[in-house]
Amino acid sequence: MKAFFPCAGFGTRMGEWTKSLPKPLLKINNIPLIYYSLFHAKSWGVNDGILNLHYFGEKIQEKLKGFQDFQLHFSLEAPEILGTGGGIRTGIENFWSLKDNFLVLNPDFILFPEPNFNPWPNKEDQEKFDCILYLSKIPENANYTGLSLDNDLVRFTAGGYFYLGLSWMKAECISDLEPNKPYDLADTFRKLSAQNRLGGKIFPGTFLDLGEKQFYEKYKDIDFSDRLSSEWIEFKRRNSIRSETS
């Protein structure tokens, strides 16, 4: 099972926090954000992952060189950043196959799923959809792109749901994109929606979106261990993840 972790962005919305550090290495309870996504991937059976790298990518690669739980590939984007669509397409070209399917986990989000949740779709949904987005209701006063959900189909019309950075995708649905060129994954989502091939599921649990400076600063010193599964402690021990104050 495979997963892709978008890690190439500049993190401009984080202000001074990302002047010398990529956003996936910003810390919550002194633990870099990327580890929370890797933890969920491991718990969902992932054994092969790709991280696309651009902005301070060497720092992410150095931090994860001792990661033990599954194989990680680093897809370097240079000289230009490729966007989420271009980053995924290029990573597949470098390490996987267009016959693969995989999860996408955005490190901006820390997820707290209900027990026994697993994002891999059943056989029926794999035949019905090329991509499935996990959604949540838009919180009051939040500024997200609103999506609609109609019989498990995502529509790009003003609605009460938003995409929270977790999805399942068939690689073949982006086979029309050319590797090593920039693309916006939202364009692929819109195309799949028009073809009735973009599914949507309500995420069963809660989450933190830390992609904005004010939210990160609000939660960066909080220990969320009690909201993660009991495997979190063993995951940290196995990968030598310690609280870092530097």
C-alpha positions in Angstrom: 0.0 0.0 0.0 1.3 3.4 -1.0 0.9 7.0 0.2 2.0 10.4 -1.1 2.9 13.3 1.2 2.9 16.8 -0.3 6.0 18.5 1.2 7.3 20.9 -1.5 5.4 24.1 -0.7 6.9 27.4 0.5 4.6 27.7 3.5 4.2 31.5 2.9 1.0 31.6 5.1 3.1 30.7 8.1 5.1 34.0 8.1 8.3 34.0 10.0 7.9 30.3 11.0 8.9 29.1 7.6 11.7 31.6 6.8 14.3 28.9 7.4 12.3 25.8 7.8 9.8 23.9 5.6 6.3 23.7 6.9 6.3 19.8 7.4 9.1 20.3 10.0 7.2 22.8 12.1 6.6 21.3 15.5 3.5 20.4 17.5 4.4 19.5 21.0 8.0 19.7 19.7 7.3 16.9 17.2 7.6 17.8 13.4 4.2 17.8 11.7 5.2 15.3 9.1 5.5 12.5 11.7 1.7 12.8 12.5 1.0 12.0 8.8 3.5 9.2 8.7 2.0 7.7 11.8 -1.5 7.5 10.3 -0.1 6.1 7.0 1.6 3.3 9.0 -1.6 2.6 11.0 -3.5 2.3 7.6 -1.1 -0.3 6.2 1.1 1.9 4.1 4.5 0.3 3.3 5.8 2.6 0.6 5.7 6.5 0.5 6.8 9.4 -1.6 7.5 12.9 -0.3 7.9 15.6 -3.0 10.6 18.2 -1.9 11.5 21.7 -3.0 11.6 24.4 -0.3 14.3 23.4 2.2 13.8 19.9 1.0 17.2 18.7 2.1 16.1 19.4 5.7 13.1 17.1 5.4 15.3 14.4 3.8 17.9 14.7 6.6 15.2 14.6 9.3 13.6 11.4 7.9 16.8 9.5 7.0 16.3 7.2 10.0 12.6 6.6 9.5 12.0 2.9 10.2 8.3 2.1 9.6 8.2 1.9 5.8 10.1 2.8 2.7 10.3 6.5 1.8 11.2 8.0 -1.6 12.1 11.6 -2.0 11.0 13.2 -5.3 13.1 16.4 -5.7 11.5 19.3 -7.7 14.1 21.6 -9.3 14.6 24.2 -10.5 10.8 25.0 -10.2 8.1 23.7 -7.9 5.6 21.6 -9.6 2.4 22.1 -7.6 0.5 19.2 -6.1 -0.7 17.7 -9.4 2.7 18.0 -11.0 4.4 16.8 -7.8 2.3 13.6 -7.6 2.6 12.9 -11.3 6.4 13.3 -11.3 6.8 11.2 -8.1 4.8 8.4 -9.8 7.0 8.6 -12.8 10.1 8.4 -10.6 9.1 5.6 -8.2 5.7 4.0 -8.9 3.5 2.9 -11.8 0.4 4.4 -13.4 -1.4 1.2 -12.4 -0.9 2.0 -8.7 -3.4 3.5 -6.3 -2.5 5.4 -3.2 -3.4 7.7 -0.4 -2.6 11.4 -0.2 -2.0 12.8 3.2 -1.4 16.6 3.6 0.9 17.3 6.6 -1.0 20.6 7.2 -3.7 18.5 9.0 -3.5 16.4 12.1 -6.3 13.9 12.0 -8.0 12.2 15.0 -10.1 9.5 13.3 -12.6 7.3 15.1 -11.4 3.9 16.1 -11.1 1.3 13.3 -11.4 4.0 10.5 -9.5 3.1 7.4 -9.5 5.3 4.3 -8.9 2.5 1.8 -12.1 2.1 -0.2 -14.0 -1.2 -0.7 -14.1 -2.9 -4.1 -17.4 -1.3 -5.1 -16.1 2.2 -4.5 -12.8 1.4 -6.3 -14.8 0.5 -9.3 -17.1 3.5 -9.1 -14.5 6.2 -8.4 -11.0 7.2 -9.6 -10.5 9.4 -6.6 -12.2 9.8 -3.2 -11.9 12.9 -1.1 -12.4 12.9 2.7 -14.5 15.9 3.7 -15.7 17.7 6.8 -18.4 20.3 7.4 -17.0 23.8 7.1 -16.6 25.3 10.6 -18.4 28.5 11.4 -16.6 31.6 10.2 -14.0 29.5 8.3 -12.8 30.4 4.8 -12.6 27.2 2.9 -13.6 26.4 -0.7 -17.1 25.0 -0.3 -17.9 21.7 -1.9 -21.2 19.8 -2.3 -21.8 16.1 -1.8 -24.5 14.4 -3.8 -24.9 10.6 -3.4 -21.2 10.3 -2.6 -20.2 12.4 -5.6 -18.2 15.6 -5.0 -19.5 18.7 -6.9 -17.7 22.0 -7.2 -20.7 24.0 -6.3 -21.0 26.2 -3.2 -21.7 23.7 -0.4 -21.1 23.1 3.3 -18.1 20.7 3.0 -14.4 21.1 2.4 -11.5 18.8 1.6 -9.3 18.1 4.6 -6.2 16.9 2.9 -6.8 13.1 2.9 -7.7 11.3 -0.3 -7.4 8.0 -2.2 -6.5 8.1 -5.8 -5.8 5.9 -8.8 -2.6 7.0 -10.5 -4.2 6.5 -13.9 -6.5 9.5 -13.4 -3.5 11.8 -13.7 -1.8 9.9 -16.6 -2.7 12.7 -18.9 -0.4 15.1 -17.0 3.2 15.4 -18.3 5.9 14.6 -15.7 8.2 17.4 -14.5 5.7 20.2 -15.3 3.6 22.2 -12.9 -0.1 21.3 -12.5 -2.8 22.1 -9.9 -4.4 19.0 -8.6 -7.7 20.9 -8.2 -8.0 20.9 -12.0 -7.9 17.1 -12.0 -10.5 17.0 -9.2 -12.8 19.2 -11.3 -12.4 17.0 -14.4 -13.2 13.9 -12.4 -16.2 15.6 -10.8 -17.6 16.4 -14.3 -17.1 12.8 -15.2 -18.9 11.5 -12.0 -15.7 9.8 -11.0 -14.8 12.0 -7.9 -16.2 10.4 -4.8 -16.6 12.0 -1.4 -16.8 10.6 2.1 -17.4 12.3 5.5 -14.3 11.9 7.6 -15.3 10.1 10.8 -13.5 12.1 13.5 -12.0 15.5 14.2 -9.0 17.3 12.9 -6.7 20.3 13.2 -5.9 22.4 10.2 -2.5 24.0 10.9 -1.9 25.5 7.5 -2.4 29.1 8.8 -0.1 30.9 11.1 -2.7 31.8 13.7 -3.9 28.2 14.0 -0.3 26.9 14.3 0.6 29.3 17.0 -2.6 28.4 18.9 -1.8 24.7 19.0 2.0 24.3 18.7 2.6 23.7 22.4 -0.2 21.2 23.0 0.3 17.5 23.5 -2.3 15.6 21.5 -1.1 12.1 22.4 -4.3 11.3 24.3 -6.3 11.9 21.0 -4.2 9.5 19.0 -4.3 5.7 19.2 -2.2 3.8 21.7 0.2 3.0 18.9 1.5 6.6 18.9 3.9 6.0 21.8 5.4 2.9 20.2 5.6 4.7 16.8 7.7 7.5 18.4 9.9 5.0 20.2 10.5 2.9 17.2 11.5 6.0 15.1 13.5 7.7 17.9 11.1 10.7 17.8 11.8 12.8 20.8 10.6 16.2 21.9 13.0 18.7 20.3 13.3 22.2 21.7 15.6 23.5 19.0 
